[in-house]
Amino acid sequence: MNDCIFCKIIDGTIPSVKIYEDENVYAFMDVAPLTKGHTLLVPKQHVKDLFEMPEEVAKNLYAVAPKIANAIKSAFNPAGMNTINNNGSFAGQTVFHYHLHFIPRYDETDGLKFKWETKQNEFTPEVLQQVASQITDSLNA
């Protein structure tokens, strides 16, 4: 896709700091990193998001993910790591080429915050079973 920034990075039109490349995926440093080692992993095939990702593309991408995570761990010994993907603008996606962030975590002041309020009271065991059944029905459709 010729207007996609990640496609341009993959084809070399836009420079990047490459971490890893094979015939299916490309990993590079985030140009606006949150922490030292913040890396992006993208499929070479233009795929908008996880909802549109073919199974084979997912297999190739996620087969490499542990290799990238462990290389970051070996290089910088972070206390932990978040892997984050946003699907759709409502979920915070701003570049519409699937990408997986690897964000090494060093301490609680690194700028990444996760906080949500659970709806545990609304999701009784019966409701959870109904929701699970709906998802299972969709898988089997």
C-alpha positions as CSV (number, residue, x, y, z in Angstrom):
1,M,0.0,0.0,0.0
2,N,1.8,3.1,-1.2
3,D,0.5,5.6,1.4
4,C,1.3,3.4,4.4
5,I,4.2,4.6,6.5
6,F,5.1,1.1,7.6
7,C,5.0,-0.3,4.1
8,K,7.4,2.6,3.2
9,I,9.6,1.6,6.1
10,I,9.6,-2.0,4.9
11,D,10.5,-1.1,1.3
12,G,13.2,1.3,2.4
13,T,11.5,4.5,1.2
14,I,11.5,5.8,4.7
15,P,14.6,5.0,6.8
16,S,14.3,3.0,10.0
17,V,16.6,1.4,12.6
18,K,16.2,-2.2,11.7
19,I,16.3,-4.9,14.5
20,Y,15.2,-8.0,12.5
21,E,14.0,-8.9,9.1
22,D,13.0,-12.1,7.3
23,E,10.8,-12.8,4.3
24,N,7.6,-12.3,6.3
25,V,8.2,-9.7,9.1
26,Y,10.2,-6.6,9.9
27,A,11.2,-5.3,13.3
28,F,12.5,-1.8,14.0
29,M,13.0,0.8,16.7
30,D,10.0,3.0,17.4
31,V,10.9,6.6,16.4
32,A,9.0,7.9,19.5
33,P,10.0,5.3,22.1
34,L,8.5,5.1,25.5
35,T,11.5,3.3,27.0
36,K,15.0,2.0,25.9
37,G,14.4,-0.9,23.5
38,H,10.9,0.0,22.4
39,T,10.5,-2.0,19.2
40,L,7.8,-2.6,16.6
41,L,7.2,-5.8,14.8
42,V,5.1,-5.7,11.6
43,P,4.1,-8.2,8.9
44,K,5.6,-7.3,5.5
45,Q,2.2,-8.0,4.0
46,H,0.0,-4.9,4.5
47,V,-2.7,-6.0,7.0
48,K,-4.8,-3.2,8.5
49,D,-5.3,-4.9,11.9
50,L,-5.7,-8.2,13.7
51,F,-9.3,-8.5,12.6
52,E,-8.2,-8.6,8.9
53,M,-5.0,-10.7,9.5
54,P,-4.8,-14.0,7.7
55,E,-3.9,-17.0,9.9
56,E,-0.6,-17.6,8.0
57,V,0.5,-13.9,8.5
58,A,-0.3,-14.3,12.2
59,K,1.7,-17.5,12.5
60,N,4.7,-15.9,10.9
61,L,4.6,-12.8,13.0
62,Y,3.9,-14.4,16.3
63,A,6.6,-17.1,15.7
64,V,9.2,-14.3,15.7
65,A,7.7,-12.3,18.7
66,P,9.5,-14.4,21.4
67,K,12.8,-13.9,19.5
68,I,12.4,-10.1,19.6
69,A,11.2,-10.1,23.2
70,N,14.1,-12.3,24.4
71,A,16.7,-10.2,22.4
72,I,15.4,-7.1,24.2
73,K,15.5,-8.9,27.5
74,S,19.0,-10.1,26.9
75,A,20.3,-6.7,25.8
76,F,18.7,-4.5,28.6
77,N,17.4,-6.8,31.3
78,P,14.1,-5.0,31.9
79,A,12.0,-5.7,35.0
80,G,9.2,-6.7,32.6
81,M,7.8,-6.1,29.1
82,N,4.4,-5.1,27.7
83,T,3.4,-6.2,24.2
84,I,0.7,-4.0,23.0
85,N,-1.5,-3.8,19.8
86,N,-4.4,-1.5,19.2
87,N,-7.1,-2.6,16.7
88,G,-9.2,0.3,15.3
89,S,-9.1,4.0,16.0
90,F,-11.4,3.6,19.0
91,A,-8.8,1.3,20.6
92,G,-6.0,3.9,19.9
93,Q,-4.7,2.6,16.5
94,T,-3.1,5.5,14.6
95,V,-1.1,3.6,11.9
96,F,-3.4,1.2,10.0
97,H,-0.8,-1.5,9.3
98,Y,-0.8,-4.1,12.0
99,H,2.0,-3.6,14.5
100,L,3.0,-5.1,17.8
101,H,4.8,-2.9,20.3
102,F,7.5,-4.4,22.6
103,I,7.9,-2.0,25.5
104,P,10.5,-2.9,28.0
105,R,9.6,-1.9,31.6
106,Y,12.2,-0.6,33.9
107,D,10.3,1.1,36.7
108,E,6.9,2.6,37.5
109,T,8.0,6.0,36.3
110,D,8.5,5.0,32.7
111,G,5.3,6.7,31.5
112,L,3.2,3.7,30.6
113,K,0.1,3.4,32.8
114,F,-2.6,0.8,32.7
115,K,-5.7,1.1,34.8
116,W,-9.2,-0.2,34.3
117,E,-12.2,-0.6,36.4
118,T,-13.6,-4.1,36.2
119,K,-17.2,-4.8,35.7
120,Q,-17.0,-7.9,37.8
121,N,-20.4,-7.3,39.5
122,E,-22.1,-7.1,36.0
123,F,-20.5,-10.3,34.8
124,T,-21.8,-13.1,37.0
125,P,-20.9,-16.7,36.2
126,E,-24.2,-17.0,34.2
127,V,-23.4,-13.9,32.2
128,L,-19.9,-15.1,31.5
129,Q,-21.2,-18.4,30.3
130,Q,-23.6,-16.6,27.9
131,V,-20.8,-14.4,26.6
132,A,-18.6,-17.4,26.2
133,S,-21.3,-19.2,24.3
134,Q,-21.7,-16.3,21.9
135,I,-18.0,-16.3,21.2
136,T,-17.9,-20.1,20.7
137,D,-20.9,-19.9,18.4
138,S,-19.0,-17.3,16.3
139,L,-15.9,-19.5,16.2
140,N,-18.0,-22.4,14.9
141,A,-20.0,-20.4,12.4
